[in-house]
């Protein structure tokens, strides 16, 4: 280890100790029953405006995904906004898969609806938690003064209040990004993963376990690796092996951050693709030669394998992947349950920077997952015909 790296590590470790110390203080000071009337009128108006803007952009996966991207373009120092944008794209693709050519043949209509509501609730919850944080940061920049003392009034964890204040003072982009990953996944853990309704209707079902087994849970980042923007984009990313594990989700987030922001040229190549392809929810956004937003199959036709090594077999129709607006209606959500997820200081250990980089190779795994699903569809149909 060089002297420069050693000094950097020491500074980072001191930052973590400072954050830990401040969190201990905040946790002791934590009070219930915060009231907006404790605040000056201008701050109450700001919070109201943040809520209005957040609600406006939180209509569906497409509006959320675009909001993250727009924010990143304005504030590229907030790395998580781009990471959130790319992961949210994947969330939209997962939603429309439920009504596309593949999963709709494996899951019942009830399972499709339950899965969608599960994915949509998680997507909605994360946005209503993180987007107000971004807007408060933006307002802090405008007045050149930290406003992060207002985060508790936006029902944001004291964990993020401390981290944002640290970022304001030291501009540690990595630490803020990883802390936001920890925050959002811990928030989901409390509000969705351990929620009895979603455990019963989704997480504990055979359909979800099949989904997990088939490994159709890759997070992919399309990107252009040449100047020929009309060329089929390449894929980079990683795989979530066990959705129910908070540890797995946090570590996946850290690996995805590393892929996006700590590899030469990847960031610019991903941005070149995102700029040219606004998110619609259809997988045709990135592979139009394999997926299509219009169903090209004949009604009632028996499914036949259409892919080999992520290429369409000659003469076969493209895989139907509808845009979100045609697949699902907007959902009116009940308010998020109150309560701070932060109750254990050991979660800070996830902020420790790791050297390991997986490289992001995903193409072959993704292709094999698609072939597995096609084989599962054919096997299911064969069993059904034998039973008849």
C-alpha positions as CSV (number, residue, x, y, z in Angstrom):
1,X,0.0,0.0,0.0
2,X,1.4,3.4,-1.0
3,X,1.7,6.3,1.5
4,X,-1.0,8.2,-0.4
5,X,-3.4,5.2,-0.2
6,X,-2.6,4.7,3.5
7,X,-3.4,8.4,4.3
8,X,-6.6,8.2,2.3
9,X,-7.6,5.1,4.2
10,X,-6.9,6.8,7.5
11,X,-9.0,9.8,6.6
12,X,-11.9,7.5,5.5
13,X,-11.7,5.6,8.8
14,X,-11.8,8.8,10.7
15,X,-14.9,9.9,8.8
16,X,-16.6,6.6,9.8
17,X,-15.7,7.2,13.4
18,X,-17.1,10.7,13.2
19,X,-20.3,9.5,11.6
20,X,-20.6,6.8,14.2
21,X,-20.1,9.3,17.0
22,X,-22.7,11.6,15.6
23,X,-25.2,8.8,15.1
24,X,-24.9,7.9,18.8
25,X,-25.7,11.5,19.7
26,X,-28.6,11.7,17.3
27,X,-30.1,8.4,18.5
28,X,-30.1,9.7,22.1
29,X,-31.7,13.0,21.0
30,X,-34.2,11.2,18.8
31,X,-37.7,12.5,19.7
32,X,-41.1,11.3,18.7
33,X,-43.9,13.5,17.5
34,X,-42.0,16.0,15.4
35,X,-44.3,18.8,14.3
36,X,-44.0,21.1,11.3
37,X,-45.2,23.9,13.5
38,X,-41.8,23.8,15.3
39,X,-40.3,25.2,12.1
40,X,-40.2,28.7,10.6
41,X,-42.8,29.4,8.0
42,X,-40.3,29.4,5.1
43,X,-39.1,25.9,6.1
44,X,-42.7,24.6,6.4
45,X,-43.4,26.0,2.9
46,X,-40.2,24.3,1.6
47,X,-41.3,20.9,3.0
48,X,-44.7,21.3,1.5
49,X,-43.2,22.1,-1.9
50,X,-40.9,19.1,-1.7
51,X,-43.8,16.8,-0.9
52,X,-45.7,18.2,-3.9
53,X,-42.8,17.8,-6.3
54,X,-42.1,14.3,-5.1
55,X,-45.8,13.2,-5.5
56,X,-45.8,14.6,-9.0
57,X,-42.8,12.6,-10.1
58,X,-43.8,9.5,-8.1
59,X,-46.7,8.4,-10.5
60,X,-45.1,5.3,-11.9
61,X,-41.8,3.6,-12.6
62,X,-41.3,5.7,-15.8
63,X,-41.7,9.1,-14.1
64,X,-39.5,8.0,-11.2
65,X,-36.7,6.7,-13.4
66,X,-36.7,9.9,-15.5
67,X,-36.6,12.0,-12.3
68,X,-33.5,10.3,-11.1
69,X,-31.8,10.9,-14.5
70,X,-32.8,14.5,-14.7
71,X,-31.4,15.1,-11.2
72,X,-28.1,13.4,-12.0
73,X,-27.6,15.5,-15.2
74,X,-28.1,18.6,-13.0
75,X,-26.0,17.3,-10.1
76,X,-23.4,14.7,-11.4
77,X,-21.7,14.8,-8.0
78,X,-24.6,12.8,-6.6
79,X,-23.6,9.5,-8.0
80,X,-26.5,7.6,-6.5
81,X,-29.0,9.4,-8.7
82,X,-27.6,7.7,-11.8
83,X,-27.3,4.4,-10.0
84,X,-30.9,4.8,-8.9
85,X,-31.9,5.6,-12.5
86,X,-30.3,2.5,-13.9
87,X,-31.6,0.2,-11.2
88,X,-35.1,1.7,-11.6
89,X,-34.9,0.9,-15.3
90,X,-34.4,-2.7,-14.3
91,X,-37.4,-2.4,-12.0
92,X,-39.5,-1.3,-14.9
93,X,-38.4,-4.1,-17.1
94,X,-39.2,-6.6,-14.3
95,X,-42.7,-5.1,-14.1
96,X,-43.4,-5.3,-17.8
97,X,-41.9,-8.8,-18.0
98,X,-44.9,-10.0,-16.1
99,X,-47.1,-9.1,-19.0
100,X,-44.6,-10.0,-21.7
101,X,-44.1,-13.2,-23.7
102,X,-42.2,-15.1,-21.1
103,X,-43.3,-14.7,-17.5
104,X,-46.9,-14.4,-18.4
105,X,-46.8,-18.0,-19.6
106,X,-45.3,-19.2,-16.3
107,X,-47.3,-17.2,-13.7
108,X,-51.0,-17.0,-13.2
109,X,-52.8,-13.7,-13.6
110,X,-53.1,-13.4,-9.8
111,X,-49.4,-14.0,-9.4
112,X,-48.6,-11.4,-12.0
113,X,-50.7,-8.8,-10.2
114,X,-49.2,-9.7,-6.8
115,X,-45.7,-9.5,-8.2
116,X,-46.4,-6.2,-9.8
117,X,-47.9,-4.6,-6.7
118,X,-44.8,-5.9,-4.8
119,X,-42.4,-4.4,-7.3
120,X,-44.4,-1.2,-7.6
121,X,-44.6,-0.7,-3.8
122,X,-40.9,-1.0,-3.4
123,X,-40.2,1.3,-6.3
124,X,-42.7,3.9,-4.9
125,X,-41.3,3.6,-1.4
126,X,-37.7,4.2,-2.3
127,X,-38.6,7.2,-4.4
128,X,-40.8,8.9,-1.7
129,X,-37.9,8.4,0.7
130,X,-34.9,9.4,-1.4
131,X,-36.2,12.1,-3.8
132,X,-37.0,14.5,-1.0
133,X,-33.4,14.1,0.1
134,X,-32.2,15.1,-3.3
135,X,-34.5,18.1,-3.5
136,X,-33.4,19.2,0.0
137,X,-29.8,19.0,-1.2
138,X,-30.6,21.0,-4.3
139,X,-32.3,23.7,-2.1
140,X,-29.2,23.7,0.2
141,X,-27.0,24.5,-2.8
142,X,-29.3,27.4,-3.9
143,X,-29.1,29.1,-0.5
144,X,-25.5,27.9,0.2
145,X,-26.6,26.6,3.6
146,X,-27.2,23.1,4.9
147,X,-30.9,22.2,5.4
148,X,-30.5,18.6,6.4
149,X,-31.9,19.3,9.8
150,X,-35.2,19.2,8.0
151,X,-34.8,15.5,7.0
152,X,-36.6,14.1,10.1
153,X,-39.6,16.3,9.1
154,X,-39.6,14.4,5.8
155,X,-39.6,11.1,7.6
156,X,-36.0,10.4,6.5
157,X,-33.8,8.3,8.8
158,X,-31.3,10.0,11.2
159,X,-28.7,7.8,9.5
160,X,-29.1,9.9,6.3
161,X,-29.3,13.2,8.2
162,X,-25.8,12.5,9.6
163,X,-24.5,11.3,6.3
164,X,-25.8,14.2,4.3
165,X,-24.3,16.6,6.7
166,X,-21.0,14.8,6.4
167,X,-21.2,15.0,2.6
168,X,-22.0,18.8,2.8
169,X,-18.8,19.3,4.7
170,X,-16.4,16.8,3.0
171,X,-17.9,16.0,-0.4
172,X,-17.3,12.3,-0.1
173,X,-19.2,11.0,-3.1
174,X,-18.5,7.3,-2.5
175,X,-19.6,7.4,1.2
176,X,-22.8,9.2,0.3
177,X,-23.6,6.7,-2.4
178,X,-23.0,3.6,-0.3
179,X,-24.9,5.1,2.6
180,X,-27.9,5.8,0.3
181,X,-27.7,2.1,-0.8
182,X,-27.7,1.0,2.8
183,X,-30.6,3.4,3.7
184,X,-32.9,2.4,0.8
185,X,-32.3,-1.3,1.3
186,X,-32.8,-1.1,5.0
187,X,-35.9,0.9,4.4
188,X,-37.3,-1.8,2.1
189,X,-36.4,-4.4,4.6
190,X,-38.7,-2.8,7.2
191,X,-41.5,-1.8,4.8
192,X,-41.7,-4.6,2.2
193,X,-39.5,-7.6,2.8
194,X,-40.8,-8.2,6.3
195,X,-44.3,-7.0,5.6
196,X,-46.7,-9.9,6.3
197,X,-48.8,-9.2,3.2
198,X,-45.9,-9.3,0.7
199,X,-44.4,-12.3,2.4
200,X,-47.6,-14.2,2.0
201,X,-48.5,-13.0,-1.5
202,X,-45.1,-12.9,-3.1
203,X,-41.9,-13.8,-1.2
204,X,-43.1,-17.2,0.2
205,X,-44.8,-18.3,-3.0
206,X,-43.7,-21.0,-5.4
207,X,-43.8,-18.6,-8.3
208,X,-41.3,-16.2,-6.6
209,X,-39.0,-19.1,-5.7
210,X,-39.1,-20.2,-9.4
211,X,-38.3,-16.7,-10.5
212,X,-35.3,-16.7,-8.1
213,X,-34.2,-20.2,-9.2
214,X,-34.3,-19.3,-12.9
215,X,-32.0,-16.4,-12.1
216,X,-34.1,-13.9,-14.1
217,X,-33.0,-11.3,-11.5
218,X,-30.0,-9.7,-13.2
219,X,-29.4,-6.0,-12.9
220,X,-28.2,-4.9,-16.3
221,X,-26.7,-1.7,-17.6
222,X,-26.8,-1.3,-21.4
223,X,-23.9,0.7,-22.8
224,X,-22.3,1.6,-26.1
225,X,-18.7,0.5,-26.3
226,X,-18.0,2.2,-29.7
227,X,-18.9,5.4,-31.5
228,X,-21.5,3.5,-33.6
229,X,-24.6,4.5,-31.6
230,X,-26.9,2.4,-33.8
231,X,-25.1,-0.8,-32.9
232,X,-26.7,-3.2,-30.5
233,X,-25.5,-2.1,-27.0
234,X,-23.4,-4.3,-24.8
235,X,-24.5,-5.3,-21.3
236,X,-22.7,-5.0,-17.9
237,X,-24.1,-5.7,-14.5
238,X,-24.5,-8.2,-11.7
239,X,-27.0,-10.7,-10.2
240,X,-29.1,-10.7,-7.1
241,X,-29.0,-14.2,-5.7
242,X,-31.4,-13.9,-2.8
243,X,-33.8,-11.0,-2.7
244,X,-34.9,-11.8,0.9
245,X,-31.3,-11.1,2.2
246,X,-30.6,-7.5,3.2
247,X,-26.9,-8.3,3.1
248,X,-27.1,-9.6,-0.4
249,X,-29.0,-6.5,-1.6
250,X,-26.6,-4.1,0.0
251,X,-23.6,-5.9,-1.4
252,X,-25.2,-6.0,-4.8
253,X,-25.7,-2.3,-4.6
254,X,-22.0,-1.8,-3.7
255,X,-20.9,-3.9,-6.6
256,X,-23.1,-2.1,-9.1
257,X,-21.8,1.3,-7.8
258,X,-18.3,0.0,-8.4
259,X,-19.1,-1.2,-11.9
260,X,-20.7,2.2,-12.8
261,X,-18.3,4.6,-11.2
262,X,-15.0,2.8,-10.7
263,X,-14.3,1.4,-14.1
264,X,-12.6,3.3,-16.9
265,X,-15.0,4.5,-19.6
266,X,-18.0,2.6,-18.3
267,X,-19.7,5.7,-16.9
268,X,-19.5,7.6,-20.1
269,X,-20.5,4.6,-22.2
270,X,-23.6,4.0,-20.1
271,X,-24.5,7.7,-20.2
272,X,-24.2,7.7,-24.0
273,X,-26.8,5.0,-24.1
274,X,-29.2,6.5,-21.6
275,X,-29.1,9.8,-23.3
276,X,-30.4,8.2,-26.6
277,X,-33.0,5.9,-25.0
278,X,-35.6,7.4,-22.6
279,X,-37.0,4.7,-20.3
280,X,-40.3,3.2,-21.4
281,X,-40.3,0.0,-19.4
282,X,-40.0,-2.2,-22.6
283,X,-36.8,-4.3,-23.0
284,X,-37.0,-3.1,-26.6
285,X,-35.3,0.0,-25.3
286,X,-32.0,-1.8,-25.4
287,X,-32.4,-4.8,-27.7
288,X,-34.9,-4.0,-30.4
289,X,-33.8,-6.9,-32.5
290,X,-34.7,-9.4,-29.8
291,X,-37.6,-7.6,-28.0
292,X,-40.5,-5.7,-29.4
293,X,-43.1,-3.4,-27.8
294,X,-45.8,-4.8,-30.1
295,X,-46.8,-8.5,-29.9
296,X,-45.7,-10.1,-33.1
297,X,-47.0,-13.6,-32.1
298,X,-50.2,-15.1,-33.5
299,X,-53.0,-15.3,-30.9
300,X,-53.0,-18.6,-29.1
301,X,-49.8,-19.9,-30.8
302,X,-47.8,-22.5,-28.9
303,X,-44.6,-21.0,-27.7
304,X,-41.4,-22.2,-29.4
305,X,-37.9,-21.3,-28.5
306,X,-36.9,-18.0,-30.2
307,X,-33.4,-17.3,-28.8
308,X,-30.0,-18.8,-28.8
309,X,-27.1,-17.0,-27.2
310,X,-29.3,-13.9,-27.0
311,X,-29.9,-13.9,-30.7
312,X,-33.3,-14.4,-32.3
313,X,-33.6,-17.6,-34.3
314,X,-34.3,-17.1,-38.0
315,X,-37.9,-16.6,-38.8
316,X,-39.0,-16.3,-35.2
317,X,-41.0,-13.4,-33.9
318,X,-39.4,-11.0,-31.4
319,X,-40.2,-11.5,-27.7
320,X,-43.1,-9.2,-26.7
321,X,-42.0,-6.7,-24.1
322,X,-44.7,-4.0,-23.6
323,X,-44.1,-0.4,-22.5
324,X,-45.1,0.2,-18.9
325,X,-48.1,2.4,-19.8
326,X,-49.7,-0.5,-21.7
327,X,-48.8,-3.2,-19.2
328,X,-50.0,-1.7,-15.9
329,X,-52.2,1.1,-14.6
330,X,-50.9,3.6,-12.0
331,X,-51.4,2.6,-8.4
332,X,-52.8,4.8,-5.6
333,X,-50.5,4.0,-2.7
334,X,-51.3,4.1,1.0
335,X,-48.9,6.4,2.9
336,X,-45.6,4.8,4.0
337,X,-45.6,3.5,7.5
338,X,-43.8,5.8,9.9
339,X,-40.7,4.8,11.9
340,X,-37.0,5.0,11.5
341,X,-35.3,1.8,10.4
342,X,-32.0,2.7,12.0
343,X,-31.5,0.9,15.3
344,X,-28.1,-0.8,15.0
345,X,-24.7,0.9,14.6
346,X,-23.1,-2.1,13.1
347,X,-24.8,-1.3,9.8
348,X,-22.0,1.3,9.4
349,X,-19.6,-1.6,8.7
350,X,-21.1,-1.6,5.1
351,X,-19.5,1.8,4.5
352,X,-16.1,0.2,4.6
353,X,-14.6,0.5,1.1
354,X,-13.8,-2.8,-0.5
355,X,-11.2,-3.5,-3.2
356,X,-13.0,-6.4,-4.9
357,X,-14.4,-5.6,-8.3
358,X,-16.4,-8.3,-10.1
359,X,-15.9,-6.7,-13.6
360,X,-19.6,-6.8,-14.3
361,X,-19.6,-9.6,-16.8
362,X,-23.3,-10.4,-17.3
363,X,-24.1,-11.1,-20.9
364,X,-23.7,-14.9,-20.8
365,X,-25.5,-15.3,-17.5
366,X,-28.4,-13.1,-18.8
367,X,-28.6,-15.2,-22.1
368,X,-28.7,-18.5,-20.1
369,X,-31.4,-17.1,-17.8
370,X,-33.6,-16.3,-20.8
371,X,-33.0,-19.7,-22.3
372,X,-33.9,-21.4,-19.0
373,X,-37.2,-19.5,-19.0
374,X,-38.0,-20.5,-22.5
375,X,-37.3,-24.2,-21.6
376,X,-39.5,-23.8,-18.5
377,X,-42.4,-22.5,-20.6
378,X,-42.1,-25.4,-23.0
379,X,-41.8,-27.9,-20.2
380,X,-44.9,-26.5,-18.5
381,X,-46.9,-26.7,-21.7
382,X,-45.7,-30.3,-22.3
383,X,-46.8,-31.3,-18.8
384,X,-50.2,-29.6,-19.3
385,X,-50.8,-31.4,-22.6
386,X,-49.9,-34.8,-21.0
387,X,-52.4,-34.1,-18.2
388,X,-55.1,-33.4,-20.8
